[in-house]
Every structure is written in C-alpha cells, then in structure tokens.
Amino acid sequence: MLYSVETRSISKSFGTANAINDISFAVESGEIFGFLGPNGAGKSTTIMILTTLLKPTSGQALVSGFDVTTQAKQVRQSIGYVQQESTVDEYLTGRENLLLQARLNHIPKDQINKRIDDILELIELSDKQNDSVVTYSGGMRKRLDIAGGLLHRPKVLFLDEPTVGLDIQTRRKIWEYIKKIHKEFGMTIFLTTHYMEEADQLCDRIGIIDNGKIQVIDSPENMKNAMGNEVISLTFENGNSDDFLSQLRQIDLIKKINEDNNKLTIFASKGTEVIPKIFQISSELQIKIVSISLTQPTLDDVFISYTGREIRDNDTGFNRKQEHAKMKRLRA
C-alpha cells in the first residue's frame, strides 16, 4: 500500500541531543492526520524532515512515495506547507500574493487566474482580493496563507499550528475551511496543533509524540474509549496516599490512575458505581475527600495520560522561531 506519508525508523540528532529517536508511522491517502506533542517533543523536527527542510540522521521518510532525502525536489512539488508564522506580503493585495505564489510554483500561465478565482471563492475572500493584506484580520491572513499552499494542488498539505493565536470564533471558522478544502480536493492533510478540541474536530487519526518517540496512534474516539468511559477527578488530604492508591487500583472498574500530589485523575467504567467505593476506602483510611467530579474523557485526558503534562502554547524556554532558525543552521 502506498501511503501519503511514511516514516521508517527515522532519527535526528543535534550534536549529542536526540530530537527524535527511531520513529515509524504511516498516514493513509486522503486522511486528516493530527500530530501532537508538548513543546520540545519532536513535532517541529519531524515536520521539517517531512517537508525537506531537514535531513534525518538515520532512517527513511517518504512523502507521496518520494524519499525526502534523495528525491527532495519531487517531494516539494507534491506538498503544500503552511507555516505557523504568516508568510504573506502585507503590502501586496490578496490577489497579488496568490499571483506571486502561482509563479513561484510554476503554475501554467493559462491556468493561474482560474485557480486563484476558485481558491478565493473557496476561502471566501473574493470580495477582499484587491485590498492590501495590511488591512486583513488575523483570520483572513491565515486563510490567505492556506490558499497559497493550495494553488498548485498538492497531494499532501502540511498545516503547522494553523489557528494558533486566533480567537475561538476565528479558529472555528478556519476549521470549517479546512473541512471544505479536504472535501473539495480529497488531499491528505498533516496537521500539528496545540488545541485538543481542534484535533478532535478535524482529525481521522492522531499521533502523540513525546521525548522524541511516538507514544500512540489511533482515532480520537478510540483513544478516549481506551481511557475508560468516564473520568473521576478528586482531591484529598490527610492519611496515607500509598495505601489509598493501592486499594483504589484493586477496584475492577478502574482502568488507570494519574497522580499529581493530592490530586487524582481516575479513568473508569461505570463511574457512578466507583465513587461510593472511593468514599468507602477513604473513610476506612481516614482520608478526607476535598472535592470530586465525574466527567467524560477528553483528548486532554488522553494527552496527559501519555505525556504526563498538559499541552501549552507557551511552555517555558521554547521559542518556535528560534528553534526553526537553529534547525535550519544545523541541517545537514
């Protein structure tokens, strides 16, 4: 089977530091694949390898059947890459930006205007095409960025944090455009995002990377189901937490427990049956339950389960622009 994206035991080192270590996964043709991980986990390194901006230290990566190292030109011709930072020229009009992109991608002259018209209509910017981009909102600029990545009709579209920094209403609008693009062109979309709701809404499957290794790949629904049907969150004080945890783990309906000091996240089936048992055990051990709640599992719960931390835009010490610049200097 020919996959749109396939990695075979790829690793990338910068000096003695391993950014990614022996990762293998495959993205099927026509699917929307989400790639998630904490900052510094290896997401940016992986996407830069797949878009030919970095060479792997070892292993092989294929995009549209082409090797990213030995067939980089063919890979670039088959992909669209929309970076997190906007690349549009704000002193040109929307249409002029797309004309520039069309020429850079060597689109035949007799097809350029028709393609631009079609793309502008798809992203609902036809009425603003002759306005300078400096007058565009953040959401409009992002739509124009995405349009530029679509002009040459790539087989695979890479979207790197497509909605970061946008308000929730604008983010949801961008989701609608991504769904329209996917339906219209049937292309494979490889998406990185910090927003769990975004991944849940858009992606057919999700891969989570942490510490340079793939932790899990599955559909959002399967991931949430695997955690247990319900999530019990509780805080407690007093008593022996080791004994408390030991007895909780003996409850058959509990699938997994995450501990953070005096806070527990318990993944279980039939949570309404589990809660009375928790209170019984706590009473016997003279442990005070301060608060307790019962909810359905989310992708945030899945992510924390595999990485031990929440995903954030502003993890301490990480600067995406600096990291990209560093990797470009170091690529070999």
C-alpha positions in Angstrom: 0.0 0.0 0.0 1.3 3.5 -0.9 1.0 5.8 2.0 0.9 9.6 1.6 3.4 9.9 4.4 5.6 7.2 5.8 8.5 7.2 8.2 10.7 4.2 8.8 12.8 4.4 11.9 13.9 8.0 11.4 16.1 9.7 14.0 17.5 13.2 14.1 20.3 14.3 16.4 21.8 17.8 17.0 25.2 17.1 18.4 24.6 14.7 21.3 20.9 15.6 21.7 18.3 13.3 20.1 15.4 15.4 18.8 13.5 12.3 17.5 14.5 8.7 18.1 13.6 5.8 15.8 10.0 6.9 14.9 7.9 5.0 12.4 4.3 5.8 11.3 2.2 6.0 8.2 -0.5 8.4 7.0 -3.1 7.0 4.7 -4.1 8.8 1.5 -6.9 11.2 2.0 -7.0 11.3 5.8 -6.6 14.2 8.1 -3.7 13.2 10.5 -3.1 15.2 13.7 0.4 15.2 15.1 0.5 16.3 18.8 3.1 16.7 21.4 4.5 19.0 24.1 6.9 21.7 23.1 10.3 20.1 22.5 8.8 16.7 21.9 10.0 16.4 18.3 7.0 17.7 16.4 8.8 20.5 14.6 11.8 18.4 13.8 9.6 15.7 12.3 7.6 18.1 10.1 10.8 19.8 8.9 12.1 16.4 7.8 8.9 15.6 6.0 8.9 19.0 4.2 12.6 18.5 3.2 13.9 21.4 5.4 16.0 18.9 7.5 17.7 15.6 6.7 17.2 12.7 9.1 20.3 11.4 10.8 19.2 7.9 10.1 16.1 6.1 8.7 13.9 6.9 5.8 10.9 9.2 5.3 8.6 9.1 2.2 6.1 11.6 1.1 3.8 10.8 -1.8 6.1 7.9 -2.4 9.2 10.1 -2.8 12.2 9.9 -0.5 12.7 13.2 1.4 16.5 13.0 1.2 17.2 11.6 -2.3 14.0 13.0 -4.1 13.6 16.3 -2.3 12.5 18.1 -5.4 9.7 15.7 -6.2 8.6 15.9 -2.5 8.4 19.7 -2.7 6.4 19.6 -5.9 3.8 17.3 -4.3 3.3 19.1 -1.0 1.9 22.4 0.3 3.3 23.7 3.6 1.5 26.4 5.6 3.8 27.5 8.4 2.6 28.8 11.8 4.0 32.3 11.1 2.3 34.1 8.3 4.3 34.4 5.1 2.0 36.7 3.1 3.4 40.1 2.0 1.1 42.7 3.8 2.0 45.4 1.3 0.5 43.4 -1.6 -3.1 42.7 -2.2 -4.6 39.3 -1.5 -4.7 38.5 -5.2 -1.1 39.8 -5.8 0.1 37.4 -3.1 -1.5 34.5 -4.8 -0.1 35.5 -8.2 3.3 35.5 -6.6 2.8 32.1 -5.2 1.5 30.8 -8.5 4.6 32.0 -10.3 6.9 30.5 -7.6 5.1 27.2 -8.1 5.4 27.3 -11.9 1.7 27.0 -12.5 1.0 27.3 -16.2 0.0 30.9 -17.1 -3.2 30.0 -18.8 -4.4 28.3 -15.5 -3.3 30.9 -12.9 -6.3 33.2 -12.9 -8.9 30.4 -12.9 -7.1 28.7 -10.0 -6.9 31.9 -8.0 -10.5 32.7 -8.6 -11.5 29.2 -7.4 -9.4 29.4 -4.3 -10.6 32.9 -3.4 -14.2 31.7 -3.7 -13.5 28.6 -1.6 -11.9 30.6 1.3 -14.5 33.4 0.9 -12.0 36.2 0.1 -13.2 37.1 -3.4 -14.6 40.4 -2.2 -11.3 41.4 -0.4 -8.9 40.2 -3.1 -7.9 43.7 -4.2 -7.4 45.0 -0.7 -3.9 45.3 0.8 -3.2 42.5 3.2 -2.2 45.0 5.8 -5.9 45.6 6.2 -6.7 41.9 6.7 -7.6 40.4 10.1 -5.5 37.5 11.5 -8.1 35.0 10.4 -8.2 36.5 6.8 -4.3 36.3 6.6 -4.4 32.7 7.8 -7.0 31.8 5.1 -4.7 33.5 2.5 -1.7 31.5 3.8 -3.7 28.3 3.3 -4.8 29.4 -0.1 -1.2 29.9 -1.2 -0.4 26.3 -0.1 -3.3 25.0 -2.2 -2.7 26.8 -5.5 -0.5 24.1 -7.1 -3.0 21.4 -5.9 -0.6 19.4 -3.7 -1.2 15.7 -2.8 -0.3 16.4 0.8 -1.0 19.6 2.7 1.1 20.3 5.9 -0.6 22.7 8.3 1.7 23.7 11.2 -0.4 25.2 14.0 -3.0 26.7 11.6 -5.0 28.5 14.3 -2.5 29.4 17.0 -3.0 32.9 18.3 -6.6 33.3 16.9 -9.7 33.7 19.0 -12.1 30.8 19.3 -14.6 32.1 16.8 -11.9 32.6 14.2 -10.4 29.2 15.0 -13.8 27.5 14.4 -14.1 29.3 11.1 -10.7 28.1 10.0 -11.8 24.5 10.9 -14.7 25.0 8.5 -12.4 26.0 5.7 -10.1 23.1 6.4 -13.1 20.7 6.2 -14.2 22.4 2.9 -10.7 22.1 1.5 -10.5 18.4 2.4 -13.9 17.7 0.9 -13.1 19.7 -2.3 -9.7 18.3 -3.1 -9.6 15.0 -1.2 -6.0 15.6 -0.3 -4.1 14.3 2.7 -3.7 16.8 5.5 -1.0 16.6 8.1 -1.8 18.9 11.0 0.1 19.9 14.1 -1.9 21.8 16.8 -1.8 22.8 20.4 -5.6 22.7 20.6 -7.1 19.3 21.6 -10.6 20.4 20.5 -9.2 21.2 17.1 -7.6 17.7 16.8 -10.8 16.1 18.0 -13.0 18.1 15.5 -10.8 17.6 12.4 -8.6 14.5 12.6 -9.3 11.0 11.4 -6.3 9.8 13.4 -3.9 11.3 15.8 -0.3 10.5 16.7 1.2 11.7 20.0 4.9 12.2 20.3 6.9 12.8 23.5 10.6 12.7 24.2 11.3 12.1 20.5 9.2 8.9 20.4 5.7 8.0 19.2 3.5 7.2 22.2 0.3 6.2 20.4 -1.5 6.5 17.1 -5.3 6.0 16.8 -8.6 7.7 16.2 -9.7 10.3 18.7 -12.7 8.2 19.6 -10.7 5.1 20.2 -8.2 7.0 22.3 -10.9 8.3 24.5 -12.7 5.0 24.8 -9.4 3.3 25.8 -9.1 5.6 28.8 -12.4 4.4 30.2 -15.9 5.6 29.8 -15.7 8.2 32.5 -13.1 10.4 34.3 -13.3 10.9 38.1 -11.2 13.9 39.3 -10.7 14.2 43.1 -8.5 16.0 45.6 -7.9 14.6 49.1 -6.0 15.4 52.3 -4.7 13.5 55.4 -4.0 9.8 55.5 -1.5 7.5 53.7 -1.7 8.2 49.9 0.2 5.0 49.1 -2.4 2.8 50.8 -5.2 4.9 49.3 -3.8 4.4 45.7 -3.1 0.7 46.4 -6.7 0.0 47.4 -8.2 2.1 44.6 -6.2 0.1 42.0 -7.9 -3.1 43.2 -11.3 -1.8 42.1 -12.0 -3.8 38.9 -13.9 -0.9 37.1 -10.8 1.4 37.4 -8.6 1.3 34.3 -5.9 3.9 35.1 -5.0 6.4 37.8 -2.9 9.5 37.3 -1.4 11.0 40.4 -0.4 14.6 41.0 0.4 15.1 44.7 -3.0 15.1 46.4 -5.0 15.2 43.1 -6.1 12.0 41.3 -7.5 11.5 37.8 -9.2 8.2 37.6 -10.3 6.6 34.4 -13.0 4.1 34.9 -16.1 2.5 33.5 -19.4 2.9 35.5 -18.1 5.9 37.4 -21.3 6.1 39.5 -20.5 2.7 40.9 -16.9 3.5 41.5 -17.4 6.8 43.5 -19.2 5.1 46.5 -16.3 2.6 46.7 -13.8 5.5 46.7 -15.6 7.1 49.7 -15.7 3.8 51.5 -12.0 3.3 51.1 -11.2 6.9 52.1 -13.4 6.5 55.2 -11.6 3.4 56.3 -8.2 5.0 55.8 -9.4 8.3 57.4 -8.6 10.2 54.2 -10.7 13.4 53.6 -12.1 13.8 50.1 -12.0 17.6 49.5 -13.6 17.6 46.0 -14.8 15.0 43.5 -16.3 15.2 40.0 -17.4 12.9 37.2 -16.9 13.7 33.5 -16.5 12.1 30.1 -12.9 11.6 28.9 -11.4 14.2 26.5 -8.4 14.3 24.3 -6.7 16.5 27.0 -7.1 13.5 29.4 -5.6 11.2 26.7 -2.7 13.6 26.1 -1.9 14.0 29.8 -2.1 10.2 30.2 0.6 9.7 27.6 2.9 12.7 28.3 2.2 13.4 31.9 1.6 17.1 31.2 -0.8 19.5 29.5 -0.1 20.9 26.1 0.5 24.6 26.1 1.3 27.4 23.7 4.0 29.0 25.9 6.0 26.2 27.6 8.9 27.8 29.4 12.1 28.2 27.4 10.7 27.3 23.9 10.7 29.8 21.1 9.5 28.3 17.8 11.1 30.9 15.6 14.4 30.4 17.3 14.1 26.7 17.1 13.3 26.8 13.4 16.3 29.1 12.7 18.6 26.9 14.7 17.5 23.7 12.9 18.0 25.4 9.5 21.5 26.4 10.5 22.2 22.8 11.7 20.6 20.9 9.0 23.0 18.6 7.2 
